Amino acid sequence: MRAIDRLASRVHIAESGCWEWTGALNHGGYGTFLVDGRRMGAHRAAYLLHVGSIPDGLDLDHLCRVRHCVNPAHLEPVTRSENLRRGVGVGKWHTALETCPEGHPYDDSNTYHDARGWRGCRACRSEASRRYRARRAAA
């Protein structure tokens, strides 16, 4: 059976327009699907099969806010930081924090963003680097 047909067999179309995934869900509530021997998010598989490739470095944002929705019309490729900014839950909670766990401020001078869009504390990173260099020197 073709992947697109297997995908369609695990979808229930809701009145909201969401294509609700009826297959297996991961611990985060997202559907999982096997394509060419590789397990991936069912929403990613639906996007790949119906729309095309997902641009490098981008996540798919569920515009409907339903994690188990696989409707490609409800998915938009965005940066990780944009996806977190728009979201709810842990990601949204983290972006609302004003200080790191050590109490340093998340301000322009003390905040960096990595390649995935995650933010971090410069002061904590500097301290971790200092400890690492000290361990290396002692070895």
C-alpha positions as CSV (number, residue, x, y, z in Angstrom):
1,M,0.0,0.0,0.0
2,R,1.3,3.5,-0.9
3,A,2.4,5.7,2.0
4,I,-0.3,8.3,1.1
5,D,-3.0,5.7,1.3
6,R,-1.7,4.3,4.6
7,L,-1.7,7.8,6.0
8,A,-5.3,8.5,4.8
9,S,-6.5,5.2,6.4
10,R,-5.5,6.6,9.8
11,V,-7.2,10.0,9.5
12,H,-10.6,11.1,10.8
13,I,-11.9,14.4,9.3
14,A,-13.4,16.5,12.1
15,E,-16.1,19.3,11.6
16,S,-13.3,21.8,12.5
17,G,-11.4,20.8,9.3
18,C,-8.7,19.0,11.3
19,W,-7.5,15.7,10.0
20,E,-7.3,13.9,13.3
21,W,-4.7,11.2,13.5
22,T,-6.1,7.9,14.7
23,G,-2.8,6.0,14.7
24,A,-0.1,5.9,17.3
25,L,0.7,9.0,19.3
26,N,4.0,9.9,20.9
27,H,4.4,11.1,24.5
28,G,3.9,14.7,23.3
29,G,0.5,13.9,21.6
30,Y,1.8,14.0,18.0
31,G,1.0,11.2,15.6
32,T,3.8,8.9,14.4
33,F,4.1,7.4,11.0
34,L,6.6,5.2,9.1
35,V,7.8,6.4,5.7
36,D,10.5,4.5,3.8
37,G,11.5,2.7,7.0
38,R,11.9,6.0,8.9
39,R,9.6,7.0,11.8
40,M,8.5,10.6,11.8
41,G,5.8,12.8,12.9
42,A,2.5,12.0,11.1
43,H,2.0,15.8,10.5
44,R,5.4,16.0,8.8
45,A,4.7,12.9,6.7
46,A,1.3,14.4,5.6
47,Y,3.0,17.7,4.7
48,L,5.7,15.9,2.7
49,L,3.2,13.7,0.9
50,H,0.7,16.4,0.1
51,V,2.7,19.6,-0.2
52,G,6.4,18.8,-0.6
53,S,9.6,19.2,1.3
54,I,9.9,21.2,4.5
55,P,12.6,23.9,4.1
56,D,15.8,23.1,6.1
57,G,15.8,24.6,9.6
58,L,12.0,25.1,9.8
59,D,9.4,23.4,12.0
60,L,5.8,22.9,11.1
61,D,3.5,25.0,13.2
62,H,0.0,23.6,13.8
63,L,-2.1,26.7,13.1
64,C,-5.1,25.0,14.5
65,R,-3.2,24.2,17.8
66,V,-4.3,20.5,17.6
67,R,-1.1,18.4,17.9
68,H,-2.6,15.3,16.4
69,C,-4.0,17.2,13.3
70,V,-2.3,16.2,10.1
71,N,-4.2,18.5,7.7
72,P,-1.4,20.2,5.5
73,A,-3.6,23.3,5.3
74,H,-3.3,23.6,9.0
75,L,0.5,23.4,9.0
76,E,3.0,26.3,8.3
77,P,6.8,26.0,8.1
78,V,8.2,28.5,10.5
79,T,11.4,29.0,12.5
80,R,11.7,27.2,15.9
81,S,11.6,30.5,17.7
82,E,8.5,31.6,15.9
83,N,6.8,28.3,16.6
84,L,7.6,28.7,20.3
85,R,6.5,32.3,20.3
86,R,3.1,31.3,18.8
87,G,2.7,28.2,20.9
88,V,1.2,27.2,24.2
89,G,2.6,25.0,26.9
90,V,6.2,24.5,27.8
91,G,7.6,26.4,24.8
92,K,5.4,29.4,25.5
93,W,6.2,29.2,29.2
94,H,9.9,29.2,28.5
95,T,9.8,32.2,26.2
96,A,7.9,34.2,28.9
97,L,10.7,33.7,31.5
98,E,12.7,36.8,32.3
99,T,15.6,35.1,33.9
100,C,17.6,31.8,33.4
101,P,17.4,29.1,36.2
102,E,20.4,30.8,37.8
103,G,18.7,34.2,38.0
104,H,20.6,35.9,35.1
105,P,18.4,38.2,33.0
106,Y,17.3,37.2,29.5
107,D,18.1,40.6,28.0
108,D,19.8,41.6,24.8
109,S,23.3,41.6,26.2
110,N,23.0,38.3,28.1
111,T,20.9,36.2,25.7
112,Y,22.0,34.1,22.7
113,H,20.0,32.0,20.2
114,D,21.4,28.8,18.8
115,A,20.9,27.4,15.3
116,R,17.6,25.7,16.4
117,G,16.2,29.0,17.7
118,W,16.6,28.1,21.4
119,R,17.7,30.9,23.6
120,G,20.3,30.6,26.3
121,C,22.1,32.5,29.0
122,R,25.6,33.9,28.1
123,A,26.7,34.1,31.7
124,C,25.8,30.5,32.4
125,R,27.5,29.4,29.1
126,S,30.6,31.3,30.0
127,E,30.7,29.7,33.5
128,A,30.2,26.2,31.9
129,S,33.1,26.9,29.5
130,R,35.3,28.0,32.4
131,R,34.6,24.8,34.3
132,Y,35.3,22.7,31.2
133,R,38.6,24.4,30.6
134,A,39.6,23.9,34.2
135,R,38.8,20.2,34.0
136,R,40.8,19.8,30.8
137,A,43.7,21.6,32.3
138,A,43.7,19.4,35.4
139,A,43.6,16.2,33.3
